Every structure is written in structure tokens, then in C-alpha cells.
Amino acid sequence: MKRKLVFVTNNAHKLEEISSILDGKMELLSLKDIQCTADIPETADTLEGNAIQKAEYIHRHYGLDCFADDTGLEVEALDGAPGVYSARYAGEGHDSEANMQKLLHNLEGKDNRKAQFRTAICLIMDNEQHLFEGICRGEIIKEKRGGAGFGYDPIFVPEGYTETFAELGNDIKNTISHRAKAVQMLCEFLNK
């Protein structure tokens, strides 16, 4: 029987991406599947802190094994910004277009375009907490390219590639991304 794990997210893109990465190795439940409609707090000042906060909420209120992630884009020339505020960089609306425009504006005139996506995952299983991290280094280009992906994907080119995440498409992105690396570590742990 497959192990059931709740992925603490309402983001359909993330759910689809992680389901694809897990490739049927376990039964992935969403917040909707467990009838969780709560606005789970994300008030920590680190990615790890937010992942822990979300996983602990589900474990405490539902008693289920679960994992939560938080991801941020960290830009070297902006001292790691937007970081933990990546989804709300241009305001509370979680507007990807506005976030990209603000980032591109803040990088105007800067030669250093190095950036990295970083994902922190907190797994709570059998009442124990485990943390995993995935990093994908690359750079921010000056204008959007590509139609796939979400978030900052149209302006991020991963190291070793000439195309953005939005141009590479999900099949390639899901093997090289920050989230893929963190989920791979999670899977390796779960398969032990």
C-alpha cells in the first residue's frame, strides 16, 4: 500500500510539479483532499521557518504525515531579495507579472544578474521533523521569454542552459529545478 502524504499547498502548479517528480511513488494529498480551507500562516522570516510553520499546522490540526515547502528567488545584487517575499514582492496580490516587473526594474543598470532559486522542505513523518533544501543557480535576464512555468520562470536562466525555465518546459525543469532537487532528497529519504 502506498504511503499517503499531505502536501501543504493550495498552489495547483506546485502540486502538479511535485506529483510529476514523485512519479506515483506515493499517494499525494492536497489541502483540498483533506478539506483544509484554513489560511495557514507564513509569517517566518526564512524559507525554512515558513515550511516548518505550514507543516506543523497540518500535523497539529489533522494528525497527518505531511510536508510543506517554501521557495524563494535570491538575487545576489539585491542582497538576496526578494527571498522569502518572492510571491509578494510587488504586494500582497501574488501577481507574478508585477513581481517580475519590480525585479527587472530593481536590477536596471546592474551587471551582476546572478540569482538562485532555493526551496526548503519540512517533512513531518512519524512525529519527527526533517528538513531538505534544493538550490538551482542561474541568472536573471533583461526581458521575459517563454510561456511555460509560473512565477519568475520567464526571466530565470539556469546555469548550463541558454533558455529560461519558461522556455525549457516542465519535463526539463522538473529534473533540474530547486524544487526537483529538494523533492529528490525527500524521496531518497522516504525510500530508505
MIMITI-443264 format. One record per residue (C-alpha): residue number from 1; x, y, z. Coordinates in nm, 4 decimals, always signed. Example, Ala and Ser with C-alpha at 12.3 -4.5 7.8 and 13.67 -1.06 7.14 Angstrom:
BEGIN
SITE	k	xx	yy	zz
SITE	1	+1.2300	-0.4500	+0.7800 .
SITE	2	+1.3670	-0.1060	+0.7140 .
This chain:
BEGIN
SITE	k	xx	yy	zz
SITE	1	+0.0000	+0.0000	+0.0000 .
SITE	2	+0.1312	+0.3428	-0.0936 .
SITE	3	+0.2184	+0.5826	+0.1847 .
SITE	4	-0.0110	+0.8841	+0.1997 .
SITE	5	+0.1431	+1.2255	+0.2443 .
SITE	6	-0.0254	+1.5633	+0.2548 .
SITE	7	+0.1485	+1.8331	+0.0522 .
SITE	8	+0.0662	+2.1554	+0.2322 .
SITE	9	-0.0187	+2.3814	-0.0606 .
SITE	10	-0.3077	+2.5410	-0.2443 .
SITE	11	-0.0842	+2.6060	-0.5454 .
SITE	12	-0.2062	+2.3811	-0.8276 .
SITE	13	+0.1192	+2.4390	-1.0232 .
SITE	14	+0.3316	+2.3152	-0.7316 .
SITE	15	+0.1046	+2.0165	-0.6728 .
SITE	16	+0.1251	+1.9161	-1.0383 .
SITE	17	+0.5019	+1.9688	-1.0446 .
SITE	18	+0.5671	+1.7598	-0.7325 .
SITE	19	+0.3232	+1.4864	-0.8402 .
SITE	20	+0.5204	+1.4619	-1.1639 .
SITE	21	+0.8535	+1.4459	-0.9777 .
SITE	22	+0.7237	+1.1793	-0.7348 .
SITE	23	+0.6032	+0.9772	-1.0355 .
SITE	24	+0.3461	+0.7716	-0.8429 .
SITE	25	+0.5873	+0.6631	-0.5663 .
SITE	26	+0.3341	+0.7684	-0.3016 .
SITE	27	-0.0190	+0.9000	-0.2753 .
SITE	28	-0.0008	+1.2767	-0.2603 .
SITE	29	-0.2933	+1.4508	-0.0928 .
SITE	30	-0.3647	+1.8217	-0.1258 .
SITE	31	-0.5158	+2.0537	+0.1312 .
SITE	32	-0.8396	+2.0252	-0.0667 .
SITE	33	-0.8274	+1.6442	-0.0327 .
SITE	34	-0.8241	+1.6748	+0.3475 .
SITE	35	-1.0847	+1.9555	+0.3439 .
SITE	36	-0.8430	+2.2099	+0.4864 .
SITE	37	-0.9595	+2.5593	+0.3943 .
SITE	38	-0.7639	+2.7441	+0.6642 .
SITE	39	-0.5381	+3.0326	+0.5752 .
SITE	40	-0.2195	+2.8707	+0.7078 .
SITE	41	+0.0224	+3.1325	+0.8380 .
SITE	42	+0.3538	+3.2020	+0.6631 .
SITE	43	+0.4998	+3.4660	+0.8902 .
SITE	44	+0.8562	+3.3418	+0.9392 .
SITE	45	+1.1483	+3.5439	+0.8059 .
SITE	46	+1.3175	+3.2424	+0.6434 .
SITE	47	+1.2105	+2.9853	+0.3864 .
SITE	48	+1.2812	+2.7066	+0.6362 .
SITE	49	+1.0720	+2.8818	+0.9004 .
SITE	50	+0.7711	+2.9099	+0.6691 .
SITE	51	+0.7983	+2.5441	+0.5609 .
SITE	52	+0.8138	+2.4335	+0.9262 .
SITE	53	+0.5226	+2.6599	+1.0222 .
SITE	54	+0.2961	+2.5170	+0.7486 .
SITE	55	+0.3859	+2.1516	+0.8137 .
SITE	56	+0.3415	+2.1898	+1.1900 .
SITE	57	-0.0017	+2.3457	+1.1372 .
SITE	58	-0.1299	+2.0457	+0.9378 .
SITE	59	+0.0322	+1.7913	+1.1670 .
SITE	60	-0.1085	+1.9605	+1.4776 .
SITE	61	-0.4637	+2.0101	+1.3424 .
SITE	62	-0.5058	+1.6962	+1.1281 .
SITE	63	-0.2567	+1.4485	+1.2750 .
SITE	64	-0.1341	+1.3515	+0.9276 .
SITE	65	+0.2134	+1.2936	+0.7895 .
SITE	66	+0.2838	+1.5890	+0.5660 .
SITE	67	+0.5391	+1.8109	+0.4039 .
SITE	68	+0.5436	+2.1767	+0.3177 .
SITE	69	+0.7787	+2.3841	+0.1117 .
SITE	70	+0.8695	+2.7435	+0.0704 .
SITE	71	+1.0627	+2.8730	-0.2246 .
SITE	72	+1.2349	+3.1994	-0.2888 .
SITE	73	+1.4316	+3.3643	-0.5636 .
SITE	74	+1.7519	+3.5095	-0.4189 .
SITE	75	+1.9261	+3.7720	-0.6318 .
SITE	76	+2.2905	+3.8437	-0.5476 .
SITE	77	+2.2897	+4.2133	-0.6491 .
SITE	78	+1.9792	+4.2712	-0.4329 .
SITE	79	+2.1321	+4.1165	-0.1188 .
SITE	80	+1.9230	+3.8018	-0.1553 .
SITE	81	+1.5925	+3.9768	-0.2288 .
SITE	82	+1.3147	+3.9005	-0.2953 .
SITE	83	+1.3898	+3.5786	-0.0987 .
SITE	84	+1.1175	+3.4843	+0.1477 .
SITE	85	+0.8997	+3.7622	-0.0012 .
SITE	86	+0.9221	+3.6302	-0.3610 .
SITE	87	+0.5483	+3.5607	-0.4018 .
SITE	88	+0.4534	+3.9012	-0.2573 .
SITE	89	+0.7459	+4.1085	-0.3868 .
SITE	90	+0.5222	+4.3642	-0.5584 .
SITE	91	+0.2451	+4.3480	-0.2952 .
SITE	92	+0.0027	+4.1069	-0.1335 .
SITE	93	-0.1700	+4.0111	-0.4604 .
SITE	94	+0.0749	+3.7306	-0.5538 .
SITE	95	+0.0916	+3.8886	-0.9015 .
SITE	96	+0.3725	+3.7149	-1.0959 .
SITE	97	+0.3783	+3.9793	-1.3688 .
SITE	98	+0.4086	+4.2660	-1.1180 .
SITE	99	+0.6756	+4.0731	-0.9235 .
SITE	100	+0.8839	+4.0221	-1.2407 .
SITE	101	+0.8488	+4.3867	-1.3439 .
SITE	102	+0.9591	+4.5071	-0.9998 .
SITE	103	+1.2581	+4.2721	-1.0024 .
SITE	104	+1.3647	+4.3782	-1.3523 .
SITE	105	+1.3268	+4.7441	-1.2512 .
SITE	106	+1.5385	+4.6916	-0.9380 .
SITE	107	+1.8115	+4.5263	-1.1488 .
SITE	108	+1.8286	+4.8053	-1.4080 .
SITE	109	+2.1870	+4.9197	-1.4531 .
SITE	110	+2.3299	+4.6266	-1.2552 .
SITE	111	+2.5809	+4.3991	-1.4294 .
SITE	112	+2.5614	+4.1225	-1.1698 .
SITE	113	+2.2494	+3.9233	-1.2612 .
SITE	114	+2.3399	+3.6083	-1.0628 .
SITE	115	+2.0480	+3.4525	-0.8810 .
SITE	116	+1.9340	+3.1260	-0.7335 .
SITE	117	+1.6039	+2.9633	-0.6637 .
SITE	118	+1.6044	+2.7920	-0.3245 .
SITE	119	+1.3425	+2.5525	-0.1901 .
SITE	120	+1.3182	+2.4411	+0.1713 .
SITE	121	+1.1001	+2.1399	+0.2535 .
SITE	122	+0.9881	+2.0384	+0.6003 .
SITE	123	+0.8638	+1.6809	+0.6335 .
SITE	124	+0.6819	+1.5688	+0.9450 .
SITE	125	+0.6509	+1.1929	+0.9487 .
SITE	126	+0.6087	+0.9553	+1.2396 .
SITE	127	+0.6175	+1.2644	+1.4658 .
SITE	128	+0.9692	+1.3558	+1.3513 .
SITE	129	+1.0691	+1.6664	+1.1594 .
SITE	130	+1.3166	+1.6596	+0.8694 .
SITE	131	+1.4441	+1.9464	+0.6510 .
SITE	132	+1.5598	+1.9289	+0.2884 .
SITE	133	+1.6971	+2.2001	+0.0616 .
SITE	134	+1.7337	+2.2347	-0.3126 .
SITE	135	+1.9169	+2.5112	-0.4980 .
SITE	136	+1.9216	+2.5975	-0.8675 .
SITE	137	+2.1727	+2.8675	-0.9630 .
SITE	138	+2.1400	+3.0841	-1.2692 .
SITE	139	+2.0838	+3.4414	-1.3748 .
SITE	140	+1.8091	+3.6928	-1.4380 .
SITE	141	+1.7743	+3.8041	-1.7988 .
SITE	142	+1.6543	+4.1503	-1.9020 .
SITE	143	+1.3225	+4.0549	-2.0627 .
SITE	144	+1.0713	+3.7730	-2.0384 .
SITE	145	+1.0975	+3.4678	-2.2631 .
SITE	146	+0.8779	+3.1578	-2.2847 .
SITE	147	+0.5243	+3.0639	-2.1958 .
SITE	148	+0.5552	+2.7614	-1.9661 .
SITE	149	+0.6088	+2.7522	-1.5910 .
SITE	150	+0.4978	+3.0125	-1.3393 .
SITE	151	+0.6325	+3.2833	-1.1120 .
SITE	152	+0.9730	+3.4142	-1.2195 .
SITE	153	+1.0312	+3.1307	-1.4718 .
SITE	154	+1.0255	+3.3601	-1.7828 .
SITE	155	+1.3237	+3.5671	-1.6564 .
SITE	156	+1.5405	+3.2957	-1.4936 .
SITE	157	+1.8025	+3.1046	-1.6958 .
SITE	158	+1.9528	+2.8109	-1.5010 .
SITE	159	+2.3294	+2.7509	-1.5101 .
SITE	160	+2.4368	+2.5404	-1.8074 .
SITE	161	+2.1359	+2.6436	-2.0192 .
SITE	162	+2.0589	+2.9288	-2.2578 .
SITE	163	+1.6812	+2.9088	-2.2182 .
SITE	164	+1.4611	+3.0283	-1.9329 .
SITE	165	+1.2661	+2.7864	-1.7141 .
SITE	166	+0.9587	+2.9053	-1.9085 .
SITE	167	+1.1224	+2.8031	-2.2386 .
SITE	168	+1.2683	+2.4725	-2.1171 .
SITE	169	+0.9259	+2.3338	-2.0289 .
SITE	170	+0.8201	+2.1215	-1.7351 .
SITE	171	+0.9900	+1.7960	-1.8395 .
SITE	172	+1.3371	+1.9525	-1.8216 .
SITE	173	+1.2572	+2.1954	-1.5394 .
SITE	174	+1.1256	+1.9113	-1.3218 .
SITE	175	+1.4632	+1.7356	-1.3412 .
SITE	176	+1.6920	+2.0350	-1.2715 .
SITE	177	+1.4926	+2.2786	-1.0594 .
SITE	178	+1.5433	+2.3737	-0.6963 .
SITE	179	+1.2134	+2.2051	-0.6100 .
SITE	180	+1.3128	+1.8904	-0.8028 .
SITE	181	+1.6397	+1.8720	-0.6064 .
SITE	182	+1.4664	+1.9198	-0.2700 .
SITE	183	+1.1934	+1.6676	-0.3612 .
SITE	184	+1.4606	+1.4216	-0.4793 .
SITE	185	+1.6208	+1.4421	-0.1347 .
SITE	186	+1.2768	+1.3939	+0.0212 .
SITE	187	+1.2140	+1.0865	-0.1992 .
SITE	188	+1.5541	+0.9366	-0.1201 .
SITE	189	+1.4767	+0.9781	+0.2481 .
SITE	190	+1.1295	+0.8246	+0.2114 .
SITE	191	+1.2672	+0.5292	+0.0133 .
SITE	192	+1.5163	+0.4340	+0.2885 .
